[in-house]
Every structure is written in structure tokens, then in C-alpha cells.
Amino acid sequence: MPGTLIYARRQALAFYLWDHLSDPIQQGNAYLQLALKSYQITLKDLLADPEAHQEQFNAFLAGELEAVIRHEMGEALEPSLQDAFPAVLQRFPRPGWSSGCAPSKTPWPMSTSGAAWPISSPESACRPWR
């Protein structure tokens, strides 16, 4: 969909990830431990002293942000989802989305300045994604 943007907000993702990481249920999550290990950090150390591990957390955040962006791009370009998304999004009304074009999805986390990536497709420029 030419002109459609995916919004990725870094700070929003940071809050989401921190909330997820600090959930006691995650303490034994082997996949999470492995992901953090690739950034030279352990969940225990991060939770014990977040400020001392800010650099590693920021690197982790950047890696996850890239994954989120690629995931959203894949969803936006997947033809089989084009009919499903409008139906799903209509169940969650957003102020100001009553008419015209809306972002391709609920704006997702990226830089504090609010970077956006264009999504291109041969489809019409404005689908009813409200």
C-alpha cells in the first residue's frame, strides 16, 4: 500500500520489554536467557542493577526493534491478511480514525523522534484500515 507507514517508537518498545523482562514468570524462560546472553547480559544482573546494564539493554532494544519492524512489514505486505486487519482494527476504535486513511496498524515502537518506514505494494494507496 503506497504511502502506508509503520510507526516504530523506541521508548514504547523499551517500556514493553522492561515490563516483560521484569515479570517474575520470565525468570525461567530459556529463550529469553539465550537472547539476553547474546548481548552479554543476564536477566538476573539486568534486574538487579538496570543502570549498570543500560548499554547492553539499549543494544538488546535495538535488536528487538529491528525484529518488530521486519515483523510488521511482513504483516503489512502479506496479501492474505489484507481482509483480516480491517476487521480486527474495527473492533478497537481509535479517536480520529473514523474516516480516511489510518496507519497500517496500531503504531508500534522506534526512535524517540518517531521514525517511520514506508511500505510499498501494488495495492491502492488507501485501504479502509481504521
N, C-alpha and C positions, 0 to 999 in steps of 0.2 A: 504494500500500500504506500505509494509515493507520498512523502510528506508526513507520514506517521512517525512518531518518536517514541523511544523507550527512555524513560527518565530513570536514572540511577543515582541515588543520593548516598554518599559515603557515610554521613553521620547517621542516617536512619538504619543502614545496614550494621553499623557499629553497635548501635543500641540493641538491635535484634540479636546479633551474635553474642554480645555480652550477656543478655538475658538468657539465651540458650546455654551458653557456657557455664553460667552461674547456677543453673538448675541442678539440684542435687542428683537428679535421675541420670545426668550425663557423666557422673563421676566414673562409671564403669564402661563407658562407651568406647570400645576398642578402636572404632573407625575415627572417632574424634581425637583420641590419643595419637593415632598414627598421623592424622592431618596436622596436628599441632607439632608433632615431633619433626616434621619436615621444615618447620620454621624455628627449630632449636628452642622449643618451649614445651613445658608440661602444663597440663591443666592445673595441677596442684600448685605449682610455682606461680602461674598467672593469677590464680585466685588469691594466693597468699600475699602477693605484692604486685598489684597491677601496674603501678607507676614504674617499677624497675623493669618491667617487661613491655613497656609501651612500644618500643621499636619493633619487637617481634610481633606484637599484636597488630600493629599497623601493616606489617608485611603480610600477615595472615588475612587481614581485612582486604588488602589489595588483591590477593589471590582469589578470595571468595567473591569479591566484586566482579572480577573478570568472569568467573563461572556463572554468576547471576545474569550478567549482561548477555553472555552467549546463550544461556537457557531461554531468556526472554526473546532473543532474536529468533531462536528456533521455533518457539511457540508462535510468534507473530508471522513467520513465513510458512508455517505448516498449513497447507490447504484444508485438511480435514478438520481443523479447529475453527475455521472462519465462521461457521454457522453456530458453533457451540459458545464461543466467547460472548457474542452479543446477548445470548440468552442468560448466561451466567452473570454478566455485568448488570443486566437489567434488574436482577434480584438485589443488587446493592446500590441503591440510588446515591448519586453524588451531587452536591449542590452545584448548580451551573451546568450540568450535563443534560439538561432537558431537551436541548436541540443542538443541531450542528455536529461537528466532529469532536470527539474526545480523544485523549491519549489512547494508544493501542491497548493499554492495560492500566491497572492501578499503577501510578508512578512507583517505581522500585528504587531502592538505594543507589548514590555515586559521590561525586565530589561535593564539598560543602557549597561550591558555586552552582551545583546542579547541572552537571554535564548531561547531554542527551545525544543519542545516536540515531541517525536516520535509518529507517527500514524501507527497502525498496522491493517492489513486487509489481507484476504486470496488472494487478487489480486496480479498480478505480480508487481515486485519491481519498474519498471519504465514505467509509462504511459506517453503518449505524452502531458504532461501539460507544454506547452511552452508559 
